[in-house]
Amino acid sequence: MARVFKLFYLIFIFNIFVFSTNIFSNSCETLLAEGHPEAQSAEGSPTVSLITYLSRLLDERLIGDDHLVRFSVGLERGEVVNPILEEDAAANYSLLVQRGGLEHLIQSDKLNQEMLLRWTQEKLSERGMVRQQRNVIHKDTEISAHPMNFVPIQAGTFMMGEVGKKKEVAIKDPYEMSVFSITQWQWAMIMGENPSHFSDGSESIEIEIRGRQIRMQPNHPVERVRWGDTQKFIKKLNELSKLDDAFIYKVISDHLKGRKYRLPKEAEWERAVRAGTDTEYSFGEGQALLGKYAWFDENSNHVTHAVGLKRPNPWGLYDMHGNVWEWCFENTVAAGHILRGGSWHHFGSGLRSAYCEYGEARYHSSDVGFRIVRVKLK
């Protein structure tokens, strides 16, 4: 037993190290980094603590209906069994760590099995009804999805960078920035598929696009897109623009023939997020108001959220802080392509207007998306 505990302890310490050195961890890693329940002060009864932990695992999609059924069958026999099998845990690092956490909780002799069984059955029934609703196929014209809208941004100068390192930067040409990050529906309309990790969630539906059924949360930002994937999307968008194809007006209602779409340059992105401000965030200094403007690690529940639910910045741009990181055009060669804005997974200070990170062109994650700019052809 002592050897098993030592193994879990070493895994936990290693996980903390990995988490602290990689801001691009996915939602599963976020949960792992928080450690086992024994390391946290659980609120309420052991039964409530176990239900809360199981709910979190379901939200993170670390466990699913099969695990709930296994848990329920055990309770019907009068046993509290670990829903994660040993053989499954041995083959999956995430499940290995979470099985250890669950094992600690189910050892309590104060668990209310009747309450656990009732919760499990209600959860299975609820998830079954949600699945039935999601299996309804919607035409792309039948849903309420955000089209791409743009905010005009004038040429001019602004102070770019962190405090103590600011420099005046000139934007020579005007451009238009998309109001929202590119959504799953917008991506699917152009690309005919949806790569997003969070395609399945509380707002998931099946949409028929050009004869193909695609599951998505339409107004959530598309994620798990590499920098190169954004270029494929933009290439198709520009081809439709050049042809003035009628299809493009389904996605961009105010499209203007021949306009060019691309990723924003880093300076364009920072000018847009600052929106005339010179503070840490577009709404001022400090994080007191951050939750009103952004989804980040303290309020996101470790998932993306539909765009436009938080307050916009002074120029009417939404989710410039948080929800998903956004690719910029530049490549720094050594470090990779620039990422801006922070995400649902990131800490608050990483959502500052001047903060940036980098990702290799092949990098993709459930907290990385993008938005685009529209410019006149020269």
Secondary structure, DSSP 8 states (H G I E B T S, - for coil): -HHHHHHHHHHHHHHHHHHHH-TT--HHHHHHHT--GGGS---S-HHHHHHHHHHHHHHTTSS-HHHHHHHHHHHHTT----SS-HHHHHH-HHHHHHHHHHHHHHT-TT--HHHHHHHHHHHHHHHHHHHHHHTSEEETTSS------EEEE--EEEEESSTTS-EEEEE-S-EEEESS--BHHHHHHHHSS---GGGSSTT-EEEEETTEEEEE-TTSB--S--HHHHHHHHHHHHHHHHHT-TTHHHH-TT--TT-EEE---HHHHHHHHHTT--SSBTTBSSSTTHHHH---TTTSTTS---TT-S---TTS--SSSSSSEEEEEEE-SSS-EEEES--TTS-GGGGSTT-EEEE-TT---TTEE---EEE---
